[in-house]
């Protein structure tokens, strides 16, 4: 039997600390993923969006074929990867815009 009496504040703080320890790796992974999307969008903008999308779709298609995807469906898969790449670039641009507005607002005010 536990003879210690913990106050509600102590239990709440312990629970909050536990929650932070559980959630922190997922938050870190999301932040790193968002920064990778932003970097990919900026690189795609500098190198030209169509050529960057073609390179990404071709790379993903090559990986899919090497992993055993039937080459019969390669053209459809290429366009699917092209659309997925375009969506990722758009999401990266949106994240970059929000980050820019946040940083400018934070620096000015």
C-alpha positions as CSV (number, residue, x, y, z in Angstrom):
1,X,0.0,0.0,0.0
2,X,1.3,3.4,-1.0
3,X,1.4,5.6,2.1
4,X,2.4,8.8,0.3
5,X,-0.2,11.4,-0.3
6,X,0.4,13.2,-3.5
7,X,-1.2,16.6,-4.1
8,X,-3.4,17.1,-7.2
9,X,-0.8,19.6,-8.5
10,X,2.0,17.1,-8.2
11,X,0.0,14.4,-10.1
12,X,-1.0,17.0,-12.7
13,X,2.6,18.1,-13.2
14,X,3.8,14.5,-13.4
15,X,1.1,13.7,-15.9
16,X,2.0,16.7,-18.0
17,X,5.7,15.8,-18.0
18,X,4.9,12.3,-19.0
19,X,2.7,13.6,-21.9
20,X,5.4,15.9,-23.1
21,X,7.9,13.0,-23.1
22,X,5.5,10.8,-25.1
23,X,4.5,13.5,-27.6
24,X,7.9,15.2,-28.1
25,X,9.3,12.7,-30.7
26,X,6.2,13.0,-32.8
27,X,6.3,16.8,-32.7
28,X,10.0,16.7,-33.6
29,X,9.3,14.4,-36.5
30,X,6.5,16.7,-37.8
31,X,8.8,19.7,-37.6
32,X,11.6,18.0,-39.4
33,X,9.2,16.8,-42.1
34,X,7.8,20.3,-42.5
35,X,11.3,21.7,-42.9
36,X,12.1,19.1,-45.5
37,X,8.9,20.0,-47.4
38,X,9.9,23.7,-47.3
39,X,13.4,22.9,-48.5
40,X,12.0,20.7,-51.3
41,X,9.6,23.4,-52.4
42,X,12.3,26.1,-52.4
43,X,14.7,23.8,-54.4
44,X,11.8,23.0,-56.9
45,X,11.2,26.7,-57.3
46,X,14.8,27.5,-58.0
47,X,15.4,24.6,-60.4
48,X,12.1,24.9,-62.2
49,X,8.9,23.2,-61.0
50,X,8.2,21.0,-64.0
51,X,11.7,19.6,-64.2
52,X,11.9,19.0,-60.4
53,X,8.5,17.2,-60.5
54,X,9.7,15.0,-63.4
55,X,12.9,14.1,-61.5
56,X,10.9,13.3,-58.4
57,X,8.4,11.2,-60.3
58,X,11.1,9.3,-62.2
59,X,13.0,8.6,-59.0
60,X,9.9,7.3,-57.2
61,X,8.9,5.3,-60.2
62,X,12.4,3.7,-60.4
63,X,12.2,2.8,-56.7
64,X,8.7,1.3,-57.2
65,X,9.8,-0.8,-60.2
66,X,12.9,-2.0,-58.3
67,X,10.6,-2.9,-55.3
68,X,8.6,-5.1,-57.6
69,X,5.8,-2.9,-59.0
70,X,4.6,-4.3,-62.3
71,X,6.1,-2.2,-65.2
72,X,2.8,-2.6,-67.0
73,X,1.3,0.2,-64.8
74,X,4.4,2.4,-64.9
75,X,2.8,5.2,-66.9
76,X,-0.1,5.5,-64.5
77,X,2.2,5.3,-61.6
78,X,4.4,8.0,-63.1
79,X,1.5,10.4,-63.3
80,X,0.3,9.5,-59.8
81,X,3.8,10.3,-58.5
82,X,3.8,13.5,-60.5
83,X,0.6,14.6,-58.9
84,X,1.8,13.6,-55.4
85,X,5.0,15.6,-56.0
86,X,3.0,18.6,-57.1
87,X,0.9,18.4,-54.0
88,X,4.0,18.2,-51.8
89,X,5.5,21.2,-53.5
90,X,2.3,23.2,-52.9
91,X,2.2,22.2,-49.3
92,X,5.8,23.2,-49.0
93,X,5.0,26.6,-50.5
94,X,2.1,27.1,-48.1
95,X,4.3,26.1,-45.1
96,X,7.0,28.4,-46.3
97,X,4.5,31.3,-46.6
98,X,3.2,30.7,-43.1
99,X,6.7,30.5,-41.7
100,X,7.7,33.6,-43.5
101,X,4.7,35.6,-42.2
102,X,5.2,34.3,-38.7
103,X,8.9,35.2,-38.6
104,X,8.4,38.6,-40.1
105,X,5.6,39.3,-37.7
106,X,7.7,38.1,-34.8
107,X,10.7,40.2,-35.8
108,X,8.7,43.4,-36.4
109,X,6.5,43.3,-33.4
